[in-house]
Amino acid sequence: MNNEFFQVSEKVASAADEALKKIQPCFAKTDEITEYNQQKVLSAFIKNGVSEAMFAESTGYGYGDRGRDVIDKVAADIFCAEDALVRHNFTCGTHTLAVALFGMLRPGDTMLCVTGLPYDTIHSVIGIDGKGDGSLADYGVTYKQVDLKNEKPDYDEIAKRVKEEQPKLVYIQRSRGYSLRPSLSCEEIAKIIEIVKANSNADVMVDNCYGEFTQKIEPTQVGADIIAGSLIKNAGGGIAKTGGYVAGRADLVEKISYRLTTPGLGREVGATLGHSRELFMGLFFAPHTVGEAIKSARFAAALFEEFGFGTTPKSTDDRFDIVQSVLLRNEENLIAFCQGMQKGAPIDSFVTPEPWDMPGYDSKVIMSAGAFTGGASIELSADAPLREPFAVYMQGGLNFHSAKVGIMLAAEEMAKRGLI
Ligand SMILES: *Cc1c(COP(=O)(O)O)cnc(C)c1O
């Protein structure tokens, strides 16, 4: 990329050339998935007759808001689900997951997570380790867990525990989150669901954060009863300013709508305040944006593999989420990486990220984020909890060409400090 705009050392430039060569064949596969999903999304827009009039804002109660009602139908079609809720009122992914869980679970129920310890911010929602005022635990919901075995779902143990516990809800996290285990493919999720359904009447919920549009199918197409995710990740396409979605069985979506607003009113209320256009547009862009994020993740993996770092997934592995972890081995590397990446951000390129005590996380975290939407991790961003195994988790990139710059500047910063 050395030109009149950006310059890096010969070392980083030549490693980037090698990296690009290595992953070029994978790009065709990503394009094929993007094209399929883009057509899936476009056909849902056409089928539901999305029109400009639906972008009109409602205020107050928001009764009869056409845009709000139709985007739910569009999302339901995209996810091949009976029903969906797409709302700017979901404040983030954690909130969306929490609303779904509180909507479906009642005192005395058991929730069984079968993919090991869930994402950090969900701990307070569930009440793991006694944390969380007003957690599910406070309301008498029992939490149980089946750990991963060699970082993969332990199918035999899942069968045994589901049979024993007869949980109301089985919870699956598709993405790796802040851990090094591989993300789950829809094929693996299908296998878990088959086991759960053979041994119980449990409803299956999938935390689909970071997973949307990475494959041609979604968890709802392999039997998940409910999926949920954030609109400032994949499903918002980098356009939605805030929000979340749930999709799945109609009876469960209805229960969740009663928790989102209030029993009896559910989805009938909720002013869209002018957000509808961006939610539609974001959903429309999502397959393409996810494709760009996956290309960016592969490039980052390939570049740091050139410098001898471990990566998960590997640059040429199949991908079921947009997260890329690079094992940078120590704190110095993590800090240089994040501070370097920040220099390539379109927004706030001039700030220097520092480690901080982020709410909901157990250790200090350093983050690189220079986004149009605050904290949007569909935009190029990196998070590194300063704890073993000193891995940086990076994700996003609204387009590959700009993300490539940020990733190369991360490497360049490490080179400048003599770390690579
Ligand atoms: C991001 C994420 C969440 C939480 O979403 P926020 O928008 O950060 O609240 C939950 N689960 C997984 C797997 C995630 O990646």
The ligand as an ORCA input file, in Angstrom:
! r2SCAN-3c Opt
* xyz 0 1
  C     -21.007     -8.908     21.374
  C     -21.544    -10.155     21.943
  C     -22.505    -10.133     22.936
  C     -22.981     -8.867     23.578
  O     -23.298     -7.860     22.708
  P     -23.097     -6.317     23.139
  O     -23.705     -5.605     21.989
  O     -21.631     -6.097     23.276
  O     -23.838     -6.108     24.392
  C     -22.977    -11.333     23.379
  N     -22.537    -12.492     22.891
  C     -21.582    -12.550     21.933
  C     -21.127    -13.866     21.428
  C     -21.066    -11.385     21.428
  O     -20.142    -11.439     20.482
*
